[in-house]
Amino acid sequence: MPALEPFSEMKPNALTLSPVFLPEENLSVGGRQKARAFFDFVVDGRSLREMLRTPNIGVLSDDWDSRTAARELVLAEPVDGGAVDPEFIGHVLIYACRECGDVWCGGVAAKITRSGGRIRWAEISNYWINWGSAESAEHFVFDPADVGPFDFDFEQYRSTLKPFLD
């Protein structure tokens, strides 16, 4: 992976949120996917979910703990990816399984770092679990997405996420 430019030399990206509603769907293999409402991340006016072409949904949803997710996104909550898998250390879930929101189902994660007044999303990757056996996962497999990195002004970024932090 090429070296990233320092935060201070890059124009900040703008982060906004957009509400999304996905209706209940029949699956071609049988069963149904639940209807879900969530907020999509919009970077410089473009839906990140659409840029990634992911079926997963944003972690800011009424269906699970959006406060903890938002605290992880602003790095106010310790992100203990190492408890899941050593390869997940430093990565924050940004899109999760539509059905359960569980990290074990796969999704999209980003390595989030902060330097002064900037916060960066880098190493944005689709990931899934390489199941070694029916009983345990061997490790996460990261498939880098062809988007990012994104650098945000921390105050604008935090202001966008504030409704989920209170």
N, C-alpha and C positions, 0 to 999 in steps of 0.2 A: 504494500500500500504506500503511495507517495506521501512524503512528509506534508503535514498541514501547515498552511500559513499561520503566523501568529495572529491571535485574536485582534489585536489593535490595527492590523493592516487590512482588515476585511470590512466592507460595508455590512452592517447588521441586517439580517433577514427580519421580516415582520411575522409574528405568529398571531393568528386569530383562531377562533373556534367556530364551527358551523354545526348546527343540529342536524342529525340524520335519523331517519326512521326507516327500518327495514321490515317489511311485512312478513308474516309467517309464510314459510315456503315448504312445499312438498319436495322431498329429495328423490332423485332418480333411482336411488338404491333402496327406497322405502323410508318411512319415517318422515318427520317434519323438523324444520328448524324454527325455533321460537321467533316471534316478532321482537325486535330490539330497537331501542332508542339510545343514541349516544352522541357525543360530540366528536367531530372529526377535526384533526389538526390541519390548519390551512396556513401554508407558508408562502408569503409574497403573493397571496391571492389564488394559490393553486392547492387543491385538495391533496394532502399527502397520501391518503388512502388510494386515491386514483393514480397518483404518480407511482405508487408501489404495486398497483393492481393486486391488492390483497383482499381476500374475502373476510379477513378478520376485522374486528370492530375496535374503535378507540376505547382506551381504558377509562375514559371519563364517561361513566354510564350510571344510571340509577340502579342497574342490576347488580352492581358490586361496589366495593369500597372506593369511591372516587377520591375521598379525602386522602387516603394513604397513597393512592396513585399520584395525585397532584403533589403531595409532599415529596415523593420520590423524584418527580419531574423537576422540582426546584432544589433538589439535593438537601432538603430539610429532614428527610427520613432516611436512616441508613438503608442502603440497598445491599442486601446480603445474598447476592447471586451465588456466592460460593457455597451456600447451604444447599443450593439446587445442583450446581455443577461448577467446578473450578473455572471452566471456560466462560461462565456467565458472569463472573466477577466484574463489576463496574457497568454492566449493561442494565438498562431500565426498559421494562415492557411498555411499548407505546400502542400496540394493537394486540388484541388477545382473541382467543377462541370465542366465537359468537355464542356458543352454548353455555360455557361455564366461566370464561375469563381466567382460567387456570394456566399458569406458566407451563405446566406439564403437557398441555395440549399443543404447544407451539404458538407462534405468532410473529410479531416484528419487535425487535429490540434495538436500542441505540445506546452507545456509550455516551454518557452525559458528563461533561466537565464544566467547571466554572473557573474563570480567571478575571478577577476584578469585576468590572461592570458588564461582562459578557458571559453567556452560557452557550455551550456548543453541543449539538447533536452530531456525532460522527459514528462511523462504523455501523450505519443503519443496515440491519440484516434481517432477512426472513430466517426463522430457525424452526427446527423440529427436533424430535428426540430420535436418536438411533437406538432402538430397543434391542438390547443384546439378548434378552430372553423375555419370557412372559412376566417374570417377576421383577425385573429391574432394568432401568435405562443405563446404557453404557455411557452416553454423553450427548450433549447438544451438538447439533450440526448447524453451523452458521453459513448462510448463503448471502454474501454481500449484495445489497441492492444498489442499483446504479443511480442513487440520489444522495444528495448531501455532499459534504457536511453543511450544516446550517449553524450559523452564529447569530444569536439573538441578543439584543440589549436586555440585560437582566431585569431592569425595572419594568419595561414594556411586557416582557415575558411573564414576570410574576403578576403583573396587573391583569393579564389575560387569564391566568389560572386562579386568581384570587377568589372567585365565587366557590371554588372547590376546596380552598384552603381554610375557610372560616368554619 
